[in-house]
Each structure stands twice: as C-alpha cells, then as structure tokens.
Amino acid sequence: MVLTELGLKLKEAFSKLDKAEYIDKKLVDEILNSVGMALVKSDVKLKFVSELQKKVRESFAQIE
C-alpha cells in the first residue's frame, strides 16, 4: 500500500515535468517538495530527503 501511494505521488510529480514548457526554479522546488513529502510519508528518513533535495537544487543551479 505504501509503495503504491509513493509510486502514484512520484508519477504525479514527474508528470508536471513532462507537461512543462520549460523548467524553472519554481517548478523544481514544487516537484522537490512533492517528492520529499511522498518520501517522508513512506518512512524515508528526513535527513536523506533533505540531502536529496539539496543535491538536486545544486545540480539545477549549475545548469540554469
């Protein structure tokens, strides 16, 4: 049940990327927040989620 819900939330978040005309910081933050909440609800440690979000934001800032 938890994995099914996580999968649906991830699919929802990433479909926003697919539909976006362009990817900006606001969209990245929105998706990272959605993914982060889904991961935390699935019992992923907050430390891991925060580190993942930080790394994605840093990577996006380099290509922006």
QUIPE-V164006 format. One record per residue. N is the residue number from 1. RES is the residue in one letter. PSI is psi in whole degrees, -180 to 180 (none if undefined). Layout:
BEGIN
n:N res:RES psi:PSI
n:N res:RES psi:PSI
END
This chain:
BEGIN
n:1 res:M psi:-46
n:2 res:V psi:-43
n:3 res:L psi:-35
n:4 res:T psi:-46
n:5 res:E psi:-42
n:6 res:L psi:-46
n:7 res:G psi:-42
n:8 res:L psi:-42
n:9 res:K psi:-40
n:10 res:L psi:-43
n:11 res:K psi:-42
n:12 res:E psi:-47
n:13 res:A psi:-46
n:14 res:F psi:-20
n:15 res:S psi:-27
n:16 res:K psi:-38
n:17 res:L psi:-43
n:18 res:D psi:-35
n:19 res:K psi:-13
n:20 res:A psi:140
n:21 res:E psi:-39
n:22 res:Y psi:158
n:23 res:I psi:119
n:24 res:D psi:177
n:25 res:K psi:-39
n:26 res:K psi:-45
n:27 res:L psi:-44
n:28 res:V psi:-45
n:29 res:D psi:-42
n:30 res:E psi:-45
n:31 res:I psi:-42
n:32 res:L psi:-38
n:33 res:N psi:-43
n:34 res:S psi:-46
n:35 res:V psi:-42
n:36 res:G psi:-45
n:37 res:M psi:-41
n:38 res:A psi:-41
n:39 res:L psi:-43
n:40 res:V psi:-41
n:41 res:K psi:-22
n:42 res:S psi:17
n:43 res:D psi:25
n:44 res:V psi:138
n:45 res:K psi:137
n:46 res:L psi:-36
n:47 res:K psi:-44
n:48 res:F psi:-44
n:49 res:V psi:-45
n:50 res:S psi:-42
n:51 res:E psi:-41
n:52 res:L psi:-47
n:53 res:Q psi:-42
n:54 res:K psi:-46
n:55 res:K psi:-40
n:56 res:V psi:-43
n:57 res:R psi:-41
n:58 res:E psi:-42
n:59 res:S psi:-41
n:60 res:F psi:-40
n:61 res:A psi:-32
n:62 res:Q psi:-31
n:63 res:I psi:-9
n:64 res:E psi:none
END
